[in-house]
Amino acid sequence: MSVITISRGTFSGGKMLAEYLAQKLGYRCVDRDRIVEKAAASGVSQDDLRLAIEKPPTFLGQSAHTKYRYLALIQAALTAEVRNGNAIYHGLAGHLLLRGVPNVLRTRIVAPLEARISMMRKQLNYSDSEAIAYIERMDRDRRKWTQFLYGVDWGDPSLYDVLLNLEHMSIGDAGEIICSALKQPRFEFTPECKRAMDDLALASLVRSNLALDPSTSDLEMEVTAVAGSVSFKGELLSAGQAKEITRIARSIPGVKAVQLNKVVVVNRF
């Protein structure tokens, strides 16, 4: 029982690999569309959520705060989906959204440009020039997105446990390598991993509720949870927002205590 994240460029074979592994292992296969749909259940536009996780922060005037709010919803949806293990997520930044959870197998898939172009021709009837332009744009935007949100390079191999190049191996071969890696104790979904996942899921849910509530939607909080005790770090615009944070957090099942010792009220005028 494990959690696998698959990071890949557009039309690199990551979706096919995820589906292969899901069938072989009996895991649930979770894609970006499922996460966006779940996050949008709160009333946010699915189109806006997709733009927020695909485009660089200045796209169509999107503010950094807008990105923060949408990311909070996306992370809450993802952690709710995979918190019990036996799941494969193939989508943008799963390895970063689940940062801090041990034993998640973080996989990176790469493929030569020629193979990606060929796949786009078959599936979307793109010309070579159209495919190249699309792939380059999407890869560039994803790199900017991860740099903006996390300060890391999307392609940095140190962010992953397994990096596979599909140029000279099949989806089946890649799948067998990942299945072999899962047998290592390092990737077992231990009770410690379950606790860390539950803590992240709770913290993410609290943060998403803060982002949705009108009284706190203008805040950007760091939220952590340990065994039901939720801590906040960040700047408030008024003293009254501290009470609102406590109210919102305590309304969420699983929250046992609220710690506000790392929040400060600032005057921005």
C-alpha positions as a printed Julia matrix, in Angstrom:
269×3 Matrix{Float64}:
   0.0    0.0     0.0
   1.83   3.08   -1.22
   1.42   6.44   -2.91
   3.14   7.13   -6.24
   3.43  10.52   -7.9
   4.34  10.76  -11.58
   5.7   14.04  -12.9
   5.97  14.34  -16.66
   6.0   16.78  -19.5
   3.1   17.04  -21.91
   2.69  13.85  -23.97
   5.64  12.13  -22.31
   3.84   8.87  -21.53
   3.15   9.55  -17.86
  -0.59   8.96  -18.17
  -0.08   5.6   -19.89
   2.41   4.58  -17.22
   0.02   5.56  -14.42
  -2.8    3.57  -15.99
  -0.5    0.56  -16.47
   0.58   0.66  -12.82
  -2.96   1.13  -11.55
  -4.08  -2.0   -13.36
  -1.05  -4.03  -12.3
  -1.08  -2.98   -8.65
  -4.81  -2.52   -8.14
  -4.26   1.13   -7.19
  -6.56   4.05   -7.88
  -5.34   6.25  -10.72
  -5.88   9.92   -9.93
  -5.29  12.58  -12.56
  -5.28  16.35  -12.53
  -8.84  16.57  -13.85
 -10.13  14.54  -10.89
  -8.34  16.83   -8.46
  -9.61  19.97  -10.19
 -13.16  18.59  -10.17
 -12.94  17.8    -6.46
 -11.42  21.19   -5.62
 -14.07  22.99   -7.68
 -16.83  21.4    -5.59
 -16.34  24.35   -3.23
 -17.79  26.62   -5.91
 -14.63  27.76   -7.68
 -14.52  27.62  -11.48
 -12.77  24.54  -12.87
 -11.38  26.65  -15.71
  -9.89  29.13  -13.25
  -8.33  26.3   -11.25
  -6.77  24.78  -14.36
  -5.31  28.14  -15.36
  -3.95  28.63  -11.86
  -2.0   25.37  -11.93
  -0.91  25.54  -15.56
   0.06  29.13  -16.24
   2.83  31.3   -14.84
   1.72  33.77  -12.14
   1.38  36.81  -14.41
  -0.93  35.07  -16.91
  -3.95  37.29  -17.63
  -3.13  39.35  -14.59
  -3.44  36.52  -12.11
  -2.04  37.71   -8.82
   0.23  35.75   -6.58
  -2.58  35.68   -4.01
  -4.99  34.16   -6.51
  -2.46  31.42   -7.15
  -2.1   30.87   -3.4
  -5.86  30.46   -2.93
  -6.26  28.03   -5.8
  -3.22  26.03   -4.74
  -4.71  25.66   -1.26
  -7.83  24.11   -2.81
  -5.8   21.82   -5.08
  -3.6   20.56   -2.23
  -6.6   19.86   -0.01
  -8.27  17.9    -2.81
  -5.13  15.87   -3.57
  -4.37  14.94    0.02
  -7.98  13.88    0.55
  -7.71  11.59   -2.48
  -4.44   9.84   -1.59
  -4.33   9.94    2.21
  -5.16   6.23    2.58
  -2.54   4.99    0.12
  -2.96   2.64   -2.84
  -3.02   5.62   -5.17
  -1.12   6.96   -8.17
  -1.29  10.65   -8.98
  -0.12  11.79  -12.37
  -0.32  15.54  -12.66
   1.52  18.72  -12.03
   3.63  18.99   -8.87
   2.25  16.02   -6.95
   5.72  15.45   -5.51
   5.73  19.03   -4.22
   2.12  19.13   -3.02
   2.87  16.07   -0.86
   6.19  17.41    0.36
   6.96  16.37    3.91
   5.18  13.02    3.7
   7.69  10.15    3.95
   7.63   7.02    1.8
   5.87   8.56   -1.21
   7.52   7.26   -4.4
   8.21  10.4    -6.43
   8.74   9.51  -10.07
   9.83  11.64  -13.0
   9.2   10.54  -16.6
  11.02  12.02  -19.58
  10.75  11.21  -23.27
  12.51  12.5   -26.39
  10.88  15.38  -28.22
  10.35  13.26  -31.33
   8.23  10.76  -29.38
   6.16  13.52  -27.81
   5.55  15.12  -31.21
   4.51  11.77  -32.64
   2.01  11.24  -29.83
   0.49  14.68  -30.39
   0.16  14.01  -34.11
  -1.74  10.8   -33.4
  -4.01  12.13  -30.68
  -4.62  15.73  -31.72
  -3.66  15.8   -35.38
  -1.11  18.56  -34.77
   1.55  19.43  -37.29
   5.17  19.11  -36.18
   5.57  22.86  -35.78
   2.33  23.15  -33.8
   3.33  20.27  -31.55
   6.8   21.7   -30.87
   5.37  25.11  -30.02
   2.78  23.59  -27.69
   5.23  21.31  -25.89
   7.79  24.06  -25.43
   5.15  26.46  -24.09
   3.71  23.94  -21.63
   7.14  22.88  -20.36
   8.15  26.51  -19.94
   4.98  27.37  -18.03
   5.36  24.38  -15.71
   8.94  25.32  -14.98
   7.89  28.89  -14.14
   5.02  27.64  -11.99
   7.17  25.42   -9.79
   9.88  28.06   -9.54
   7.31  30.66   -8.49
   5.55  28.53   -5.88
   8.38  26.44   -4.49
  11.61  28.09   -5.61
  12.81  24.88   -7.3
  13.52  23.78  -10.85
  10.79  21.45  -12.12
  13.39  19.31  -13.9
  15.81  19.02  -10.96
  16.43  15.24  -10.61
  17.07  15.59   -6.87
  13.34  16.21   -6.39
  12.54  12.64   -7.42
  13.27   9.12   -6.2
  13.14   7.52   -9.65
  13.8    9.16  -13.01
  12.96   7.13  -16.12
  13.76   7.94  -19.73
  11.24   6.3   -22.06
  13.44   6.74  -25.12
  14.73   3.17  -24.92
  12.22   1.42  -22.66
   8.56   0.51  -22.93
   5.78   1.51  -20.56
   5.86  -2.06  -19.27
   9.59  -1.89  -18.59
   9.18   1.41  -16.74
   6.31  -0.05  -14.76
   8.36  -3.04  -13.68
  11.13  -0.77  -12.41
   8.64   1.21  -10.33
   7.05  -1.98   -8.97
  10.51  -3.2    -7.97
  11.21   0.08   -6.18
   7.95  -0.23   -4.24
   9.25  -3.42   -2.63
  11.91  -1.44   -0.79
  11.11  -0.63    2.86
  11.74   3.03    2.03
   8.43   3.17    0.16
   6.17   1.21    2.46
   3.06   3.05    3.59
   3.9    2.74    7.27
   1.83   4.03   10.22
   4.27   6.95   10.36
   3.54   7.76    6.74
  -0.21   7.5     7.37
   0.04   9.92   10.29
   2.07  12.38    8.22
  -0.45  12.14    5.37
  -3.36  12.68    7.77
  -1.59  15.71    9.27
  -0.99  17.2     5.83
  -4.57  16.49    4.78
  -5.93  18.25    7.86
  -3.61  21.24    7.49
  -4.49  21.52    3.8
  -8.22  21.39    4.54
  -7.88  24.13    7.14
  -5.88  26.31    4.73
  -8.43  25.8     1.94
 -11.28  26.76    4.27
  -9.42  29.92    5.22
  -8.98  30.7     1.53
 -12.72  30.31    0.91
 -14.08  32.18    3.91
 -14.66  35.91    3.15
 -13.26  36.96    6.52
  -9.86  35.3     5.88
  -9.67  34.94    2.08
  -7.15  37.8     1.87
  -4.63  35.99    4.09
  -1.73  33.74    3.18
  -1.07  31.4     6.05
   1.42  28.61    6.62
  -0.61  25.87    8.29
   0.77  22.74    9.93
  -1.0   20.01   11.86
   0.28  17.39   14.28
  -2.18  14.9    15.75
  -5.03  17.4    15.56
  -3.11  20.42   16.87
  -3.08  23.04   14.11
  -0.5   25.85   14.04
  -0.53  29.01   11.94
   2.23  31.31   10.78
   1.72  34.51    8.82
   0.49  38.08    8.81
  -3.0   39.27    9.73
  -4.58  42.48    8.5
  -6.6   42.95   11.69
  -6.75  41.53   15.21
 -10.24  40.25   14.5
  -8.91  37.81   11.94
  -7.26  35.78   14.7
 -10.71  34.99   16.08
 -11.93  34.11   12.6
  -9.02  31.73   12.05
  -9.82  29.99   15.32
 -13.52  29.78   14.45
 -12.89  28.33   11.0
 -10.27  25.85   12.19
 -12.33  24.56   15.11
 -15.3   23.94   12.8
 -13.31  21.28   10.95
 -13.58  17.68   12.22
 -10.24  16.45   13.58
  -8.98  19.81   14.85
  -8.32  19.5    18.57
  -6.26  22.63   19.27
  -5.36  25.9    17.53
  -1.96  27.6    17.94
  -1.65  31.26   16.84
   1.65  32.18   18.51
   3.35  32.72   15.11
   0.83  35.14   13.58
   1.28  38.9    13.69
  -0.97  41.84   12.85
   0.58  44.22   10.32
  -0.47  47.61    9.03
   0.14  47.82    5.29
  -0.97  51.42    4.93
